[in-house]
């Protein structure tokens, strides 16, 4: 724009000289060119100023929009910062509440564990007391049966002695009347020398007299008269208990197995009877008591062939009580200590399923 003005001024200043030298046509041509140049300058000035004003207005509008957007972003940032502060305060409150809840639950859990341990101890004491009571009851029953058998034996001996005395008295009467022959007299005297008079109710029977008294034949029982029950042999008791177990009468089977052990604690069937006591309790879902019965075998007979089976059933009982950790330990013990037993393979299968 400055160059055009300078050019125009130069031409205007030279115009008088050119007019003198140039022709009429040249002057007109030059004038026309000057008007064209002026018009172009005016158009350029108008267009440039208008465009600049439009651009300036557009830039001002964009600047205002950007300022508004910046203000909006600042507001959002302030809102976000406030929200963050609120969330941090809430998080602190939640963390504090969570710590309080955790501490409270931990304290309550400790109290419950203590209570459960106390209850477990009481239950173990109760089971020990119950077991002791069962043993005492079995001993009392055995003692009562022995006394009944002894009383029956003495009764039979007394009855035999009374029969011998009655026979001697009859022979004496025959001898007095002269009706008995000499042989009968000799037999009567022999009977008198061997038969003892039974003791009265106030006179105690000595051991020597009881041993010297000959055993009289047992009289035949009268019709409808019950004979005293003799104690069953240990094998018979074990067989009875086994039949009861197979029939599903587990409580009666348990008591009969226990009687079998009480009769002969060192017999060949004692360990098997103890194991079956545990099986009877296991079938009744009394898993804690069954564990104690199995433990008696494991503790007293660690090398017995029945010990791996007792360990296996003990682990299964713990598994039924939801104590899988103890069950795993017992299964592993069977595999380690009794690896060649059939129970070891079962223990591997059980362990893989846990």
C-alpha positions as CSV (number, residue, x, y, z in Angstrom):
1,X,0.0,0.0,0.0
2,X,2.9,2.5,0.8
3,X,4.6,1.7,-2.5
4,X,1.5,2.5,-4.5
5,X,1.1,5.9,-2.8
6,X,4.7,6.7,-3.4
7,X,4.3,5.8,-7.1
8,X,1.2,7.9,-7.4
9,X,2.8,10.9,-5.8
10,X,5.8,10.6,-8.1
11,X,3.5,10.4,-11.2
12,X,1.6,13.5,-10.0
13,X,4.7,15.5,-9.5
14,X,6.0,14.6,-12.9
15,X,2.7,15.2,-14.6
16,X,3.4,18.9,-15.6
17,X,6.6,17.9,-17.2
18,X,4.9,15.0,-19.0
19,X,2.1,17.2,-20.2
20,X,4.5,19.5,-21.9
21,X,6.3,16.7,-23.6
22,X,3.5,14.2,-24.2
23,X,0.6,14.4,-26.6
24,X,-3.0,14.7,-25.8
25,X,-3.6,11.0,-26.1
26,X,-0.8,10.1,-23.9
27,X,-2.2,12.4,-21.3
28,X,-5.6,10.8,-21.4
29,X,-4.1,7.4,-21.3
30,X,-2.1,8.4,-18.3
31,X,-5.1,9.8,-16.6
32,X,-7.0,6.7,-17.2
33,X,-4.2,4.6,-15.7
34,X,-4.1,6.9,-12.7
35,X,-7.8,6.5,-12.1
36,X,-7.5,2.8,-12.4
37,X,-4.7,2.8,-10.0
38,X,-6.6,4.9,-7.6
39,X,-9.6,2.7,-7.9
40,X,-7.5,-0.4,-7.3
41,X,-6.0,1.3,-4.3
42,X,-9.5,2.2,-3.0
43,X,-10.7,-1.3,-3.6
44,X,-7.7,-2.8,-2.0
45,X,-8.0,-0.5,0.9
46,X,-11.7,-1.2,1.3
47,X,-11.3,-5.0,0.9
48,X,-8.3,-5.2,3.1
49,X,-9.8,-3.2,5.9
50,X,-13.1,-5.1,5.7
51,X,-11.4,-8.5,5.7
52,X,-9.2,-7.4,8.6
53,X,-12.2,-6.1,10.5
54,X,-14.1,-9.4,9.8
55,X,-11.0,-11.4,10.8
56,X,-10.7,-9.2,13.9
57,X,-14.3,-9.7,14.7
58,X,-14.0,-13.5,14.1
59,X,-10.9,-13.6,16.2
60,X,-12.6,-11.6,19.0
61,X,-15.6,-14.1,18.9
62,X,-13.3,-17.1,19.0
63,X,-11.3,-15.4,21.8
64,X,-14.5,-14.9,23.8
65,X,-15.5,-18.5,23.2
66,X,-12.1,-19.7,24.3
67,X,-12.3,-17.5,27.4
68,X,-15.8,-19.0,28.2
69,X,-14.5,-22.5,27.6
70,X,-11.5,-21.8,29.9
71,X,-13.9,-20.4,32.5
72,X,-16.1,-23.6,32.2
73,X,-13.0,-25.8,32.4
74,X,-11.9,-23.9,35.5
75,X,-15.3,-24.4,37.0
76,X,-15.2,-28.1,36.2
77,X,-11.7,-28.4,37.7
78,X,-12.8,-26.7,40.9
79,X,-15.8,-29.0,41.0
80,X,-13.6,-32.1,40.4
81,X,-11.2,-31.0,43.1
82,X,-14.0,-30.5,45.5
83,X,-15.4,-33.9,44.7
84,X,-12.0,-35.4,45.1
85,X,-11.6,-33.8,48.5
86,X,-15.1,-35.1,49.5
87,X,-14.2,-38.5,48.3
88,X,-10.9,-38.5,50.2
89,X,-12.8,-37.5,53.4
90,X,-15.3,-40.3,52.7
91,X,-12.5,-42.8,52.1
92,X,-10.9,-41.8,55.4
93,X,-14.2,-42.3,57.1
94,X,-14.7,-45.7,55.4
95,X,-11.2,-46.8,56.2
96,X,-11.8,-45.9,59.9
97,X,-15.1,-47.7,59.9
98,X,-13.6,-50.7,58.2
99,X,-10.8,-50.9,60.7
100,X,-13.3,-50.6,63.5
101,X,-15.5,-53.4,62.0
102,X,-12.4,-55.6,61.4
103,X,-11.2,-55.1,64.9
104,X,-14.7,-55.8,66.3
105,X,-15.1,-58.9,64.2
106,X,-11.6,-60.1,65.1
107,X,-12.4,-59.6,68.8
108,X,-15.8,-61.4,68.4
109,X,-14.1,-64.2,66.4
110,X,-11.5,-64.6,69.2
111,X,-14.2,-64.8,71.8
112,X,-16.1,-67.4,69.7
113,X,-13.0,-69.4,69.1
114,X,-12.4,-69.4,72.9
115,X,-15.9,-70.4,73.5
116,X,-15.7,-73.2,70.9
117,X,-12.5,-74.4,72.5
118,X,-14.1,-74.4,75.9
119,X,-17.1,-76.3,74.5
120,X,-14.9,-78.8,72.8
121,X,-12.9,-79.3,76.0
122,X,-16.2,-79.8,77.9
123,X,-17.4,-82.2,75.2
124,X,-14.2,-84.2,75.4
125,X,-14.5,-84.3,79.2
126,X,-18.1,-85.3,78.8
127,X,-17.1,-88.1,76.4
128,X,-14.3,-89.2,78.7
129,X,-16.8,-89.3,81.6
130,X,-19.4,-91.1,79.5
131,X,-16.8,-93.6,78.4
132,X,-15.7,-94.1,82.0
133,X,-19.3,-94.5,83.0
134,X,-19.8,-97.1,80.3
135,X,-16.8,-99.0,81.4
136,X,-17.9,-98.9,85.0
137,X,-21.4,-100.1,84.0
138,X,-20.0,-102.9,82.0
139,X,-17.8,-103.9,85.0
140,X,-20.8,-103.7,87.2
141,X,-22.9,-105.9,84.9
142,X,-20.0,-108.4,84.7
143,X,-19.7,-108.5,88.5
144,X,-23.4,-108.9,88.8
145,X,-23.4,-111.8,86.3
146,X,-20.5,-113.4,88.1
147,X,-22.3,-113.2,91.5
148,X,-25.5,-114.6,89.9
149,X,-23.5,-117.5,88.5
150,X,-21.8,-118.2,91.8
151,X,-25.1,-118.1,93.6
152,X,-26.6,-120.5,91.1
153,X,-23.6,-122.8,91.6
154,X,-23.9,-122.8,95.4
155,X,-27.6,-123.4,95.0
156,X,-27.0,-126.5,92.9
157,X,-24.4,-127.7,95.3
158,X,-26.7,-127.1,98.3
159,X,-29.6,-129.0,96.5
160,X,-27.2,-131.9,95.8
161,X,-26.1,-132.0,99.5
162,X,-29.7,-132.0,100.7
163,X,-30.5,-134.9,98.5
164,X,-27.5,-136.9,99.9
165,X,-28.6,-136.2,103.5
166,X,-32.1,-137.3,102.7
167,X,-30.8,-140.5,101.3
168,X,-28.6,-141.2,104.3
169,X,-31.5,-140.6,106.7
170,X,-33.6,-143.0,104.8
171,X,-30.9,-145.7,104.9
172,X,-30.6,-145.1,108.7
173,X,-34.3,-145.7,109.2
174,X,-34.1,-148.9,107.2
175,X,-31.1,-150.0,109.3
176,X,-32.9,-149.4,112.5
177,X,-35.9,-151.4,111.5
178,X,-33.7,-154.3,110.3
179,X,-34.9,-154.0,106.8
180,X,-31.6,-153.0,105.1
181,X,-29.1,-155.7,104.1
182,X,-25.4,-155.5,105.1
183,X,-24.5,-154.0,101.7
184,X,-26.9,-151.1,102.2
185,X,-25.5,-150.5,105.7
186,X,-22.0,-150.2,104.2
187,X,-23.1,-147.8,101.5
188,X,-24.9,-145.6,104.0
189,X,-21.8,-145.4,106.2
190,X,-19.7,-144.5,103.2
191,X,-22.2,-141.8,102.2
192,X,-22.1,-140.3,105.7
193,X,-18.4,-140.1,105.6
194,X,-18.4,-138.1,102.3
195,X,-21.4,-135.9,102.6
196,X,-21.2,-132.6,104.6
197,X,-24.1,-130.9,106.3
198,X,-24.9,-127.7,104.4
199,X,-24.3,-124.5,106.4
200,X,-27.2,-122.7,108.1
201,X,-28.2,-119.2,107.2
202,X,-26.0,-117.7,109.9
203,X,-23.0,-119.9,109.4
204,X,-20.5,-118.8,106.6
205,X,-19.3,-121.3,104.1
206,X,-15.6,-121.8,104.1
207,X,-13.5,-122.3,101.0
208,X,-12.3,-125.7,102.3
209,X,-15.7,-127.0,102.9
210,X,-16.9,-125.8,99.4
211,X,-14.0,-127.5,97.8
212,X,-14.4,-130.7,99.7
213,X,-18.1,-131.0,98.9
214,X,-18.6,-133.3,96.0
215,X,-20.3,-131.9,92.9
216,X,-23.8,-133.2,92.8
217,X,-25.5,-133.8,89.4
218,X,-27.4,-130.8,88.2
219,X,-31.1,-131.4,88.7
220,X,-33.3,-131.3,85.6
221,X,-35.2,-127.9,85.4
222,X,-38.9,-128.0,86.1
223,X,-41.3,-127.0,83.4
224,X,-41.7,-123.3,83.3
225,X,-38.7,-122.7,85.6
226,X,-36.0,-120.4,84.2
227,X,-32.4,-121.3,84.7
228,X,-29.7,-118.7,85.5
229,X,-28.0,-117.4,82.4
230,X,-24.4,-118.2,82.1
231,X,-21.9,-115.7,80.7
232,X,-21.5,-116.0,77.0
233,X,-18.0,-116.7,75.6
234,X,-16.0,-113.8,74.2
235,X,-16.1,-115.1,70.6
236,X,-19.9,-115.6,70.9
237,X,-20.3,-112.0,72.1
238,X,-18.2,-110.8,69.2
239,X,-20.2,-112.9,66.7
240,X,-23.5,-111.5,68.2
241,X,-22.2,-108.0,67.9
242,X,-21.1,-108.6,64.3
243,X,-24.6,-109.9,63.4
244,X,-26.2,-106.8,65.0
245,X,-23.9,-104.5,63.1
246,X,-24.7,-106.2,59.8
247,X,-28.4,-105.9,60.6
248,X,-28.0,-102.2,61.1
249,X,-28.6,-102.2,64.9
250,X,-25.5,-100.1,65.5
251,X,-26.1,-99.0,69.1
252,X,-26.7,-102.5,70.3
253,X,-23.7,-103.7,68.2
254,X,-21.6,-101.0,69.9
255,X,-22.6,-102.2,73.4
256,X,-22.0,-105.9,72.5
257,X,-18.6,-105.2,71.1
258,X,-17.8,-103.3,74.3
259,X,-18.9,-106.2,76.4
260,X,-16.7,-108.5,74.3
261,X,-13.7,-106.3,75.0
262,X,-14.6,-106.1,78.7
263,X,-14.7,-109.9,78.9
264,X,-11.3,-110.4,77.2
265,X,-9.4,-107.2,76.7
266,X,-6.3,-109.1,75.3
267,X,-8.2,-111.6,73.2
268,X,-7.6,-112.1,69.5
269,X,-10.8,-110.2,68.6
270,X,-10.1,-107.2,71.0
271,X,-8.6,-104.9,68.3
272,X,-11.2,-105.8,65.8
273,X,-14.0,-105.3,68.4
274,X,-12.5,-101.8,69.2
275,X,-12.4,-101.0,65.5
276,X,-16.1,-102.1,65.1
277,X,-17.0,-99.9,68.0
278,X,-15.7,-97.0,66.0
279,X,-17.5,-98.2,62.9
280,X,-20.8,-98.4,64.9
281,X,-20.4,-94.8,66.1
282,X,-19.4,-93.7,62.5
283,X,-22.6,-95.2,61.1
284,X,-24.6,-93.3,63.7
285,X,-22.8,-90.1,62.6
286,X,-21.2,-89.7,66.0
287,X,-17.9,-88.8,64.3
288,X,-16.2,-87.2,67.2
289,X,-16.7,-90.3,69.4
290,X,-15.7,-92.6,66.6
291,X,-12.4,-90.6,66.2
292,X,-11.6,-91.4,69.9
293,X,-12.3,-95.1,69.4
294,X,-10.0,-95.2,66.3
295,X,-7.4,-93.3,68.3
296,X,-7.2,-96.0,70.9
297,X,-6.1,-98.5,68.3
298,X,-3.6,-96.0,66.7
299,X,-2.0,-95.1,70.0
300,X,-1.9,-98.6,71.5
301,X,-1.1,-100.7,68.4
302,X,0.7,-98.6,65.8
303,X,2.0,-101.7,64.0
304,X,-1.2,-103.7,64.0
305,X,-2.7,-104.5,60.6
306,X,-5.9,-102.7,61.6
307,X,-4.1,-99.4,62.3
308,X,-4.1,-98.1,58.7
309,X,-7.8,-98.8,58.5
310,X,-8.4,-96.9,61.8
311,X,-6.3,-94.0,60.5
312,X,-8.3,-93.9,57.2
313,X,-11.7,-93.9,59.0
314,X,-10.4,-91.3,61.4
315,X,-9.5,-89.0,58.5
316,X,-12.9,-89.6,56.9
317,X,-14.5,-88.7,60.2
318,X,-12.6,-85.5,60.3
319,X,-13.6,-84.8,56.7
320,X,-17.3,-85.3,57.8
321,X,-16.7,-82.8,60.5
322,X,-15.5,-80.3,57.8
323,X,-11.9,-80.4,59.2
324,X,-10.3,-81.0,55.9
325,X,-6.8,-79.8,57.0
326,X,-6.6,-82.6,59.7
327,X,-8.0,-85.1,57.2
328,X,-5.2,-84.2,54.7
329,X,-2.6,-84.6,57.4
330,X,-3.9,-88.1,58.2
331,X,-4.2,-89.2,54.6
332,X,-0.6,-88.1,54.1
333,X,0.5,-90.0,57.2
334,X,-1.2,-93.2,55.8
335,X,0.7,-92.8,52.5
336,X,4.0,-92.1,54.3
337,X,3.9,-94.6,57.1
338,X,1.7,-97.4,55.5
339,X,2.5,-97.0,51.8
340,X,2.2,-100.8,51.1
341,X,-1.3,-101.1,52.7
342,X,-4.5,-101.1,50.6
343,X,-5.6,-98.1,52.7
344,X,-2.7,-96.0,51.2
345,X,-4.2,-96.1,47.7
346,X,-7.6,-95.1,49.2
347,X,-5.8,-92.3,51.0
348,X,-4.3,-91.0,47.7
349,X,-7.7,-91.0,46.1
350,X,-9.2,-89.1,49.0
351,X,-6.3,-86.7,49.2
352,X,-6.6,-85.8,45.5
353,X,-10.3,-85.0,45.8
354,X,-9.7,-82.5,48.6
